[in-house]
Amino acid sequence: MNPLKEKWFWGCLIVIGIILCQIQFDLIQTIPKLIQWIESLGIIGMSLFVLVYILACIFLIPGSPLTVGAGAVFGFWTGLILVSVGSTLGAVAAFLISRYLARGFIEKKIDKSHKFSAMDMAIKREGWKIIFLARLSPIIPFFLLNYALGLTKIRLRTYIISSWAGMIPGTVLYTYIGSLGKTILTTENSLADWVILGAGLIATVSVTLIISKIAKRSLALDNQQ
């Protein structure tokens, strides 16, 4: 590629990146209003929320705002269930798209990824364990992992169970943060209440970070073997 074409290439790439970032930012800004509207629909709204989460997984939209919003709007337990169902179904949808519909395109995108190559080798040895640890660890972004794992030979049932279990700690953390925010904003709390809420948040964050650190270390050891 000559220098002029290379400059045009990188210039176009930067412009496209800026546009995509703006679109994604606008979507994130819209999420709170979207969730509030969904809440007003009752049971239908819950089903709609799950559908929105599935689409977010497919189109690589960050799920953390949706998860926090679910905790704030639906409460901890209901939000946890809805996010767990939505994220699992979304992960399955992306996995199937990668495996059967867009395999060639996705292979080209991640073929040179050292992290994925190492993980693919590890999955051939210990499939469910590697997927479970990868879900716990922040090494590979959640939505990219959905598509990447579709290129492996892992069985769908193993993928579903391992993914669901591995996503639980992060789902608990973000849903709890959302429900905690709602509690703080909508109720009057005594000093004792604040202490309990703060302790709960610290404990939840600490446990999640510890689990992620252990998973990252274990995944690194497996990849080295």
N, C-alpha and C positions, 0 to 999 in steps of 0.2 A: 504494500500500500504506500503510495507516494505521500509526501508531507501534507499537501493540500487536502487530499482525500481523507487523510488521518485526522486533520483538524476539523473537517466537516463532520466526520464520524463522531468524534468525541463531543463536538458542539451539539449535535443532534441528540446524542445520548444524555447529555446534561439537561437539555431542555425537556426531554421526555421524562427524565427523573424528577425534575421540578414539578412538572404537571401531575405526575402520579402521586408525589408527596402531598400536593395541594388537594387532590381528590381524596386521598386517604385521610388527610386532616379534616376536611369537610365532613366526611363520613363519621369520624370519631366525635366531632362536635355535635352531630345530629343524633347520636346514639341515646343520650339521656331523654330527649323529647320522644324518641321512638319507643323507648321502654315505658315511659309514662303512658303513652297512648295505648300500648299493648296491655298494660295493667287494667285499664278501663274496660277492656273487652272480656274480662273474666276468664273462664275456661278456654274460650276461643283464643284469647290473648296469650295464654300459656302455650298453646299449640303453635301459635304464630311466632312466639319467641324462639321456640325450638327450631322452627323453619329458618328464621333469621340467622340463628347460630350456625346451622348447617351451611347456609349460603356464605356466611363469613369464612368458614373453614375452606370452602371451595375457592373463593375469590381472594384468599390470603389477606383478609382484613383482621387486624389484631383483635383477639377475643377478650383480652383483659377488661376493656371498658364495658363490654357486654356482661361479663361475669360479675364485676363490681356493681353494675346497674341492677342485675338480677337480685343480688343480695339486698340492695337498697329498696327495691320495689316489692319484691315477693317475700322478703324475709330470708333468714339463713337457710332453713331446711327446705322450703319450697324452691328457693333459688338454687340451692345445691343440687337438688334432683333435676331441675330443668336444665341447668348448665351441663350436668353430667350426661344427660340423655342427648342434648344438642351437640356437645363436643364429640361424643362417641360416634353418633350418627354422621356428623360432619367429617370426622376422621375416616370413617368407613367409605363415605362418598368420594373423598379425595383419593383414597387408596385405590378404589375401583377404577376411577378415572385414569389414574396413573398406570394401572396394570393393563387396562383393556382399551382405553380410548386415546390416550396421549403419550403412550410409552416412548415412541421415537423422539418426540420433542423434548420430553423431560430427561431422557437419557443423555441427550446432547448437552443439556444445561448443567447436569451434575456429574457427568462422566469423569471430569478432571478433579473432582472434589476429593482431597485426601481423607477428610473426615468420613465421608460416605464410604469410600473404598475400605477403610479400616473397619467401619461398622458392618459393612456387607460381609466381610470375612468372618467377623465375630458372630453374626447372625447365623451363618452356616453351621457354626459349632453349637451355639446355645441361643436359639431363636427367641423364645419368650423372655428369657432373662435380660437379653440385650435391649429388647424393645421396652421392657418395663423400666430399666435403668435409664434409657434414653429419654423416656417421658419425664422421669424425675429430674434429669439433669438439664441445665440450660445450654448445653454444648451446641445443639442444633435447634433452631426455632421450631415451635410446635407445628405450624402450618406447612413448613417446608418438609418436616419429617413425615407428615402424612403422605405427601407425594413421593418422597424418596423411598419409603418402605414399600410402596407399590411396585417398585422395580426388583425387589428381592423375591426369594422363593418361599417366604414365610406363608403359612396357611392362614386363611382369613379368620378362622375361629381363634387361633392363637393370637393374631394381631388384635382382634377386638378385645379379648379378655385382658391381655397385657397392657394395651393402650388405656383401657378404662381404669384399671387399677393404678397405673402409673400417673394418670392425670388427677387422681383424687386429691393428693396433698395441695397442689397448686389451686385447684378448684375451691377447696375448703378455705384457703388463705384469702383469695380475692372475694369470695362470697361473704366471708366473715367481715372483711373490711367494709364492704358495701352495707351490710346489715348494721354494723357498728356506727357507720356514718349516719344512717337513718335514725338510729336510736338517739344519738347525740343531738341531732337537729330537731327531733319531734317530741322529746320528753325532757322533763326537768329531773336532773340527776343530783343526788347528794354526793358528798365527798367519798363515801364508801362505794357508791355506784361507779364513780369515776375510777377509783382504785381497781375495782373488779374488771371494768371494761378495759382499762389500760393493761392490767396483768394478762387478761385474755388475749389481747392483741399481741403483746410481747411474746407470750408463750406460743401462739400460732405462728408468728413470723420466725421465731427461733427454731421451732421444730421443722418448719418447711425448709429453712436454710441448711439445717444440719442434714436433713434427708437429701437435699440437692447436692451437698458437698460430698456425702458418702457415695451417692450414685455416680457423680462425676469421677471420683477416684476409682470406683469399681469398674466403670466403663473404660477408663484409660488403661487399667491393668488388663482387662479382657482384650482390648485392641492390640496390646503389646504381645500377647501370647500367640 
